[in-house]
Amino acid sequence: MLPQFNYVRAQSLEEAQQQLSTDGARVCAGGSDLLGCLRDDVFDCSKVVSISSLNQLRGIARTRDGGIRIGSLTPIAEVAASATVQETHAGLSQAASEVASPQLRNQGTIGGNICQKPRCWYYRGEFHCLRKGGTTCYALAGENQYHCILGGYRCYIVHPSDTAPALLALNATVHIAAPSGSRTVPLDEFHVHPRDDPQRETVLQGNEIVTEITLPAPPPGLRSSYRKVRARGSWDFALAGVALALAFNGDQVVSGRIVLSGAAPVPWRSREAENAVIGRRIDAATAREAAAAAMEDATALKRNAYKIPLFKGLVEQQLLAIAGA
């Protein structure tokens, strides 16, 4: 059951920020995650501030330098279907198409997707866990078959977004409106690891709003992709996923990023796997070596050891696919 709250539909960024400056206020974009959190009593909320009227935060456009600007209120379905995105950043289009269900892709926004709360059933349930201000991560000794195998520290969630790993692989930047002015944050600094603060997911302050996400112009020879493995064919989060953004010169990888989803509390960049392929041709041996490197530091909990071979097979398969091997 939803709690009682006041509802404000802001007509400008300035009004939205002013309304969000009061205690208990929460921003609402598409609302698909916020309403679930309110229904699950994840946090208190006395005021919902809708920014859905701010049309300047919508749309996809090419930038002057050949990159892409995506407004934070752009529906995920629009990102998935965009010819502009597909042309130069195919991995993001693929990731957007894997989000949830068609209904949620039409309702949910790209900004909301990278800011969403974790789906851990202890956090979403009636447990006063560490992320909700308690002292215990119940997943560590509990039902942890969907929890992290990399970067685990005090809180063992996995980051739920599909678009965030693809955006990180593509070197995206997040643009934020703050009362003191706008600021930009590279996506690899946007999400907060539990070791730094187990009660926050992003660097956003309470009255800050993501306004857009930008992608740089693709380097020559860039190929990108995203694939996730899930328990059900739709409406499910990643058991394991991998975003690739690799620049090729002929058949040799000259630069790139490999980012895992469903693996860690934040989108997880695997520099070990990157080092195994950069400067080399991807063949069966290289792909196998990179897949093993991606799981080099993985530590399974009691019920999720299956994730390690699953990730190895997924990374190996996707590297061979992107190389056309």
N, C-alpha and C positions, 0 to 999 in steps of 0.2 A: 504494500500500500504506500502511495506517495505521501510524503509529509506536506504540511501546509507551508506555502511560501508566497511571497509577493512576486509579481511578474512585471518586468520592465522591458519594453522593446525600444532599444536605443536607436536614435536617428542619426548619430554621428559617433565617430571614434571617441571624441572628447566626452560625450555624454556617457558612453559605455564605460570609459575609464573612471569617470566620476562615480558612477553607480557601483562599480566594482571595488571602490575604495572603502566601502562600508563593510563591517564584519558580517560574515555569513553569506556574502554574495558570491555567486558562481556564474561564469560565462556560459552561454548556450549558443552553439553554432547549429549543427544539424540536430543535436540533442540525443542521438542514438546511444551514446555512452553515458551522458549525464543523467538521463532519466532512469537508466538501469542502475546507476550508482545510488540515486535517490530512493529507488524502490528497494534496493538491497541494504539501505541504511549504512552505506559506506562512510559517509560524512554528513555533517550538519549543513543545512542550507536554509536561510531565511529569505533569500532573494535570488531569483533567476534573471539574469540580464541577457536578453536575446540580442545578437548582432546580425540576425538574418536579413535585416533591412539594408545593410551596408553593401550595396551592390558594387562599390569600388573594390571590394575584397573578392570579387568573382572573376573568373576568366583565365584563359591561357593565351599567352602571346610570346612571339619571338622577341628577344632583346637585340639591341644594336650589335652586340658582339657575337651574335649567333647562338646565344644560350636561350633559355626558356624561363619565363616568369609565370608562376601559377598562383593565383589568388587563394588565400587560405579558405575561403568559403566555397571554392569550386567543388562540386560533387565528385566523389570518387569515380562514379560511372563516367563522368565527362573526361576525367583524366585517362581512364582506360580506353575510351573511344577516340581520343584526340589524334588526328593525323599528324599534328605538329609534334606531339610526344612520340608517337610511333616511329616517325621518320628518323629522329636522332637519338632518342633515349628509350629504346624499345623495352628495356628491362623495367622501367617504371610503369609503362602501360601494362605489361604482364603482371606486375605486382598488384596494381590497382584492380585488375580483372579477377584476382584471386581473393579479394577481400569479401568475407561474409557471404551475403546473398544479394541477388539483384535489387531487392527492396532496400536493403541497407546501403548498397552502393549508391543508389539514387538519393538517399536521405543524408548519409554521412558525408563529411567534408574532408578534404586532404589535410587541412590544419588540425581538425579534430582527431584524425587517424594517427597522426604522429604524437598527439598529446594524451591519448587515451590511458585510462587507468588499467592496471594489471587484472588478469582474469583468474588469479589464484582463488580457489574455492574457500580458503581460510580467510583471505582478505574480503571476499564478497559475502562471506557467511557471518555467523554470529560470534566470531572469535576476535578478541581484542589483541590482535597480533602486533608484531613490531611495526609494521607499516601503518597501522592505525593508532600508534602511540603506546603500544604495549611493550613487553620486554622479550617476547618469544616469537620465533618463526616456527609455526606448528608444522610446516611442510617438512622441515629437516628430519623429524622422526615420525612423520605421518604419511598420508597419502600423497606421494610425490612423483607419481609416474609421468606427470607433464611438466615438471619443474626443471631448473637449469642444470647444465653439466659444465658450463664455463662461467667464470666470474662470480661464482657463488660466494657470498660473504654476508652473514647474518640474515639476509632476506633472500630467498631462493626462487623468486618469481622468474618468469621469462617475459620479455617484452612482447606485447601482443600484436604490434603493427606489422603489416606486410609492406606498406609503402616506405616506412622509415629505413629498412635495410637497403632497398633499392635506391632511395635518395642518398643514403650515405655512400653507397658504392659509386654513385654518380657525382659525388663531391658537392652536394647541395648546401645552400646557405639559407638560414631562417631569418626573416625580417620581422622585427618586433616593435610594436608601438608601445611606448612607455610615457608616463606623465612628463618626464623630463626630456622627452624627445625619442626619436627612433634609434634602434640599435640593431646590429646584425650579429648573428652567432653561427659559426660553421656547424653543420648538423652533428659532427663528431664531438661537439662540446655542448650540445643542446640537452641531451638526456643525462640524468644524474644517476650515478652508480650507488648502490646501497652502502658501499664503504664510505662515501662522502656524506650521504644523508638517506637513511632507509625510509623516510617518510615523504620523499619528493620524487617525481618522475622526470621533471624538466627543470630548467633554470628559470622558468617564468615566475615572476612575482604575481601577487594576487590581482593587481590592476593592470597587468600587461597583457597584450593581445597579439597573437601571431597574425600578421597582415598578408604575407606572401612568402613563397619559397622560390628561390632562383637556382637554376642549374647553369653551369658554365657551358660555353660552346664545347662540343665534343672534340677531343683530340683526333688527329688523323688515324684512321683504322680502328676506331672504337667499335666494339661489339658488346652489347649488354643483354642480360637475361635475368629472369627470376623464376624460381620454381619452389613450390612447397609441397610437403607430404603431410596429409591430415587424415584423421580417422574416418571422416565422412567426406563425400564429394562436394558438399557445400555447407555454408553456415558453420564453419569450424576454423579453429586457429591452428597454426603450424605445430606439428610435432617436430618437424625439421624443415628448414628452408635455406636456400642460398641465393644471394644476389651476386652476379658477376658483372664487372665493367672492365674489360680488358682491351687495350690498344695493341693492334697487331701491325707489324711491318713484314709483309709476306706471311709466312707461317710462324713467325717468332713473336712472342709477347714482349713488348717493350715497356709497358707500364700497366697499372691497373689496380683494382681493389676487389677483394672477396669478402663478403659480409654475410654472416649467418643469422637466421631468424629461428625462434623457438629454442635457442641455445643458452641465452644469458639474460640477465636483468635489463640489459640495454642491447640495441642492435650491435652485434659483435663482429668487429673487423678482424679477420684472421691474417695478420701480417706473416705468420709462419707459412700459410698456404700461398700467399702472394710471392714470398721469397722463393718458393719452390717452382714457380712458373715463369717469373719475370726473367727475361734474357734467354728463354728456352723455347723450343718447339714443344707443343703439347701433344704427346703421344700417350700410349697406354701406361708406360712406366712413369712418365712425368705426372699424369693425372693421379695415379695411384699414390705417388710420393706426396703430392700436394694434399690429397685427402687424408693421408696419415698425419701430415703436419698440422692440419686443421684441428685434429683431435688430440694433439700431443699433450696439451694441458688439461684435457677433459677429466672431470672427476664425477663419477656416477653416484647418485643417491641410491637408497635401497631398492627402489622400484623403477628406475629409469635408465638402467644400463643399456637397454635396447637402443637408446638414442645414439650411442657412439658408433656402432656399425651402420646404423641408418644414415647418419651424417657422412660417414666415409663413402658409402655407396652413392649418395646423392651428389656430393662434391665431385667425385670421380666421373660420374655420368654426365653432369652438366659441363664440366671442363672439356670432355671429349666432344660433347654436342656443340659447344660454342666454337671449338676449333675445327669442326667439320671432320673430325677424325673417325 
